[in-house]
């Protein structure tokens, strides 16, 4: 067989394979899409862009289509944390945790990850508000649900956010536990420059 013809055939076959896979992925996404999914994805994009108010609008649209959409609830909570509305974030995360406790099936892996992330993020809210015992309790619950998810941001997050060795939930829980064991006057529970590097969790 002519090598040039063979190379052309392989090239076209590769292009066709990539094209068919892309079409399959898009069809699969839209066939399996649930009410609220589209607006939740748009909200996630706005969060990544730092446009928190636009993200909140998208998450609210998702919740109008599907009340208790767990991705939208988590997204709203992250917006509230990022904009220092800690009271609203705590309420949102508590609602999400209570909803998941009542509705989560044991084989729902994504749901378990969402539960762990909700506990972790509520722990961060308590942490930032100075409620360290409540933060520790939430961090422990998060680790019990899904420790693997909370092992820390992946390599992409480390590059994007410029924190090569960010504190993990386990690290922070151990640190708080050690500090709370000290006499009150000797505790150091807040280090602003390090606290700012703590990332939100979203499955």
C-alpha positions, 0 to 999 in steps of 0.5 A: 500500500502507498505510504502516503495513502496510508498516512492520509487514511490514518489521519482522516480516521483519527479526525473522524474518531475525535469528531464522533467522540465529541458528538457522542459526549455532547449528545450524552450530556444533553440526553442525561441532563436534568433540570437546573444542570445548564444554569449550574454549569453557567454559574460554575463558569462565572465563579471561575471568572470571579463574576460572583453576582452573575454566578448567583443569578445562574444558580438561582435560575437552576434552583427555580427549575429544580429546587434543592439542586445540589450543584446549585446549592453548593455553588450559591454557598461558594459565592457567599463564602467568596463574597464574605457573606458567611452567615448566608453560606452557613445557612445554605450549607446546612440546608444542603447537608440536611437535604443530602442526609434525607435523600442520599442513597449509599451508592451515590458516589457523587452525592457522597462527594457533595456531602463531604464538600459541604461539610468541608466548606461549612467548616471553612465558614466556621473557621473564618468566623472564629468558631473553631470547635464547630469548624473542627467538627465539620472537618472531621465529618467531611473526612469521615464521608470522603477523605480522598476528595479532601486530600487537597487541590489537584495539580491544575488548582495548584498552578492556577491559584499559585499555592504549590502546597496548600493546606488540606482539610486534614492538615487544618483539622489536626492544627486546630485540634492541637491549638485547642488543646493549649491554654487559651492565651497560647493558641494561634488559630488565625494566620491571615496570609495562610488562611487566604490560601485555603480553597473551597471544595466542589465535587 
